[in-house]
Structure formats: C-alpha cells, structure tokens
Amino acid sequence: MIITSAVLNALRTGFATSFQRGFSGEASAYEQIATTVPSTTKSNTYGWLGKWPGMREWIGDRTLRNIQEHGYAVTNKDWESSVEVDRNDIEDDNLGMYSPMFEEAGLSARRHPDELVFGLLKAGHSTLCYDGQNYFDTDHPVAPNVDGTGVAATVSNVQAGAAAPWYLLDVSRSLKPLIFQNRKSAQFTAMDQTTDESVFMRKKYRYGVDARYNCGFGFWQMAFKSSAVLDVANFEAAYAAMRMFKGDGDVLLGVKPTLLVVPPSLRSKANDLVTADRLANGADNPNKGLVKVIDTPWVA
C-alpha cells in the first residue's frame, strides 16, 4: 500500500471510530456518586463547602453567613493514552490488530473517571476534605451555633471493624458526596503527518487520547464508611447514624442514604440485604428497596 494523505485520513477516521466504539460501549458509574463541576482554570476552590445551607425563621434582618475559607481546592491533572502504528504495518496492510487496541483505549478512557472517583472514596479514611479532617473520620467538628461559632462537638461518619469496607451514600441531592471536576473531556488526537519527527526518525504514527480533570470530596455528611460485617444490624446502625447527622446550630440536615457501594466480594450479601422479601427468621425485610446497590472493583 502506498501511504497517501487520503490513506492517512481514512486510518485516522477508522481508529477514531474504534476508539469511540469502546468509549461509548459502557455506562459510567461515577456520575451516580459525583457531581460534575465544569472547570475553566488550573484548579477550583470549594470554600463554600464550609457551610451547609439551611432555613431559619425570618425575624428582623437576614442572617448573612460568611462562607468559611477552608481553602479546599482541587487541581486538575493531565491524562493520556497513546498507541503507535508502525509504517510497515500500513504499507503491508497489516492493520487488523490495531482496531481492538483503539477500542480498548476508548474503554479505558471511559472507565478512568470511575477509577478516580471510586478510588478517592476508598481512600477517604486517609484523605483530607474541606474541614481539614479525613473524609471518613470519627471527629468532624460541628459548631453549636448556626453562624459557625462556639466550641464544636464532633461527629463520626465511620463504623469500626475488620471486615471488607462498604459505604452508604446520599446521592439524592444536587451536590453528591464527591465532585468530578472536568477541565477537558477525553479527546482523540493524532500525529500522522509524514513530516512528524516520530514518523521520520522511527517510522511510527502516533494516535491517542488526552484529557484534563480530577476529583474531590463534597459534604462528608453525605457519606458513611463501615468496616464492620455487612449484616442487618450494622447496616441499620449506619443508616440511622446518617439520618441523624446535624449541621451547625444542632440542625438536622435531612440526610437520607440512597446508595450502598460495595466491592464485588459483598455484591450478593448487599443485594440480599436490600432486595430480599424476608429475613432469615421469616419476618418481613424492613430494608427492602431502601437503597440501591453498586458493586465496583475500585473500592475493593
């Protein structure tokens, strides 16, 4: 095969189609637990997370609450995936091996936000959030007054144990427990000109995808981590604890867990817990349909 501009254009289109087929072939799960926030700068600062908005009786002037300057920021990162195509393979019309590679690259790009977001959830016990505490911690400070003043009490969003961790999340609100900060979505690019340095020096045509984004934590009050055995008693204790979460001023936040995130090893147990009609003793299952289940290897 003689390599012409038309041949290269056709290859680029074909590789891009294979990439898109892989990228579109699977639904993402991260959007169920993370709010996507558009980004136009190097990083975004989320100081407003220091206050949970709430209503109060309007007597006299409005109470204007200053947003606390926690300095919590998420810096965008660059990501890429690349494939090299040898010029000899093009000349010899030996390209059948590349289509699956580009399709797999598309699938990898599609799954990457899942890996980041659920990976951050898994690391929440050792990663700081907006209040300076680890996202999952035993002593999150909550002020006794609605203006954030006074000696803070502490609130825990963890359940101790030695079993495989599982997570309860409230994903019913406009701001979900995590944030996916998107500066630039995945884009397919090519270096396939005969004058490109890699073609001239190494007879390699380069194709790939690049993106720019990162993820961070939202309100810790919307998430709960348990390392206790996943059973009825521990699930109900975690659920009840979240329902009673309060904000500044001892005000109930109305948190209501809607999602149970588990590693694949707990998939069957989690589904039995919230889908079975009856408990082991024959009684009706009070937790049936209470939450949905996601099993993902990224939290294993």
N, C-alpha and C positions, 0 to 999 in steps of 0.2 A: 504494500500500500504506500502510495506517495502521500506524505504529510503536507496538506494544504491548509489554508485558513478555514475553508469550508469543513474539512475533516475535523480540525480542532474545535470549531464551533459546535459541530454535531456531537463530539465527545463531551464537551462541556455541558451541553444540554442533557445528554444521556446520564452523565454522572450526577448532575444536579437533580434529575428526576429520581434516580435511585436513592439519593440522599433524602429527598422529600418523602419518598415512599416509606423509608424507615422512620423518619421523623414523625410522620402522620399515622403510623401504624399502631400506636399505643397511647391510651389516655394517660395524662399525668395525674398523680395523686397529690402532689404538693399543694395544689390550689385548694384542696379541701381543708388544709390546716394553716395556710399562709395567705395573707392579703398581699396582692401585688401592688407595689408602690412605684410609679414611674420616677426615674431619676434623670436629672439633666446636668449633674455636676459630679465631681470626683467622689463625694460622699454626701450622705444625708444625715442630719442631726435630728434626733427624736426626743428633744427635751420635753415636749408636750405629754409624753408618757408618764410624767411625774404626777399627773392629776387625772383621776377618773371622773368624767363629767357626771354630775348628778343634779337633781332638782331640790329646791328648798322653798319653804313658804316665803312669798314676797311681802316682807314687812319693811317699810321705809325704803331706803336706797338699795339698789342692787349690790350684791356682794361680788366684787371683782377679784377673782383668784388669779394671782400671778402664776404663770407656768414655771415650775421649778426647773432650774438649769442643771439637770443631771449630767449633761454633756455626753449622753449616749448617742453614738454615731456609728453608721455602717458605711464602710468604704468599699466601693465597687472593685471587683477583681476581673482581670482578663482571663479568658479561657479559649482554648483552641484544640482542634483535632485535625490532623493532616494525613494525606495519602499521596505517595509518589508513584507515578506511572512511568515505566521505562520506555524510552523512544523505540527500542527494538520491538516491544510488545505491540506498539501501534503500527509500526511498519510491517510486522508479521501477522497483523490482525488477530493477536492473541489477547483479547480483552475480556474474555468471559469471566475471569477470576475477579475483575475489579468491581463489577456491579454489586455483588454481595458485600464487598468491603465498604462501598459507599453507603449501601443500605444499612449496614451495621453501624457506620459512623453516624447516620441520621438517628438511629435508635438510641445510640449512646448520648447524643446531644439532647434528645427528648427526655431521657431518664436523669440527666445530670442535675436539674433542679430538685428532683425527688431525693437524689443522693445528698445534696447540700442541705435541704430543709429538714428532712428526717434525721440526717446525721447531726444537725445542730440540736434538734430535740433530744437525741440520745446523749449529747454532750452537755445538756442543760444543768447537770449537777455540778459541773466544774467550769461553767462559762458564765461570766457576769452579764446581768441585764441592766435596765435603766436605773434601778435603785442601788446599784453597787453591790448587790448580793448575787450569788449564783441564781440562775433562773429557777432551779429547783432547790429550795433551801428551807431550813427549819426556823429562820428568824428574819423574815421580811418585815421591815418596820412599817407600821400603820399609825398615823397620828390620831390623837383623841379628838382633835378639833377639825372642822371642815376646811379651815384655812391652812392646814398642814402644820400647825404649831402644837406645842405640848410634848410631853415625854411619850415617845411612841411605844405601843405594845408590839409584840412580834407575832407573826402568823406563819405557819408551816404549810407548804404545798407538796410535802413528801410523806411517804409511808415506808417505814424501815422494814428491812427483811433481807433474805439472802437468795431469793428466787429470781428468775428472769424478769427484768423490769417490764412494766406496762404503763400506759398513760391514758388518763381521762382528759378530754379537751372540750371546751365550749366553743364550737365553731358556728354558732347561730348568729353572731353579730357581724356588723360591717367590718370591724377590725378583728381579725382572727388571732390566735395565740402567737403566730410567727409572722414575719414580714419577708416577702421576697422582693428585693429591690432591683428593678430592671433598668439598666442604663442602655443596653443594646441587646436585642434578641439575637439568637443564632442566625448567622448569615453565611451562605455558601460563597466561597471566593476561589479564584484560580490564578496561577502563574503558568500560563501555557503559550507564551509567545516564543518564537524561535530565537529571539534576541535576549531572552531572560538568562541570567547568569547560570542558573541551575541546569538549563537546557544545554547551553553552550559548553559548560565545563563537565557536567556529569550526565548528560542526556536524560535528565529527569524533568518531567512535567509535574507540577505540584498543584494539588487541589485540597481544599479543606474548609473548615467552618471556624468562625470565631465569634465570640460573644463577650459581653461585659455585664456582670451583675453580681449580687451577693445576697445574703440573707441575714436576718437578725431576729431578736425577740420583741414581741409586743407585751401585753399585760401578763405578768406572771399569774395573776388571779384567774386566768382562763385556762390554766393547765395544772395537772397534778400527776406526779410520778410515784409509782409504787414498786417496791422491790419485794413485797410480800407475795405469798402464794395467791394466784388469781382464783379466788373462790367467792361464794356469795357473800360471806361476812366481810371480807376485805374490800370487795367491790362496793358494797353498800356503805361501808365506813368512809371510803374515799369519796364516793358520790355525795354523802351527807356533808362531809367537810367542805367540799366546794360550794354546795348550796348555801352554806353559812358564811362564806367569805364576806368580809366587810371592808369598806374603804375608810378614808379619813372621816372623823366625826362619828365613828361607830355606825355607819350607814350600810345596810345590806346592799350588796351590788347586784343581786338577782342573777348570779351565775348559775347556769343550768347545763351540766355536761351533756353533750350530744354525740360524742365520738370516743370510741375505745381503740387505741392504737397498740398493736401487739406485734412481737416478732413471729415469724412463721411457726415456731415451736408451740405457740399458745393459740394458734388460729382455731383449732377445734374446741378448745376449752372456752375461748371467748365467745364463739358462736353459740355454744350450748348455753352459756350463761345468760345471753340476752335474746335467744330465739326459741328455746325450748318452752313447750306449753306448761310443763310441770317440773317441779323439783324432784330430787332423788326420793324424798319421802312421800311423793304423790300429791303434795299440795300444789296449788296454782303458782306459777312463776311470776312474782310481782315485778321482775325486771325485764320481762319480755317486751321487746320493742323500745326499751328505754333509751338505748344508744345504738348507733351503727358501729360496725367493726371494720378496721383497716389492718391487714397484716402486711408488713413490709420488712424485707431483709435489712434495710438501712438502720433499724433500731435493734437488731439482734446483737 
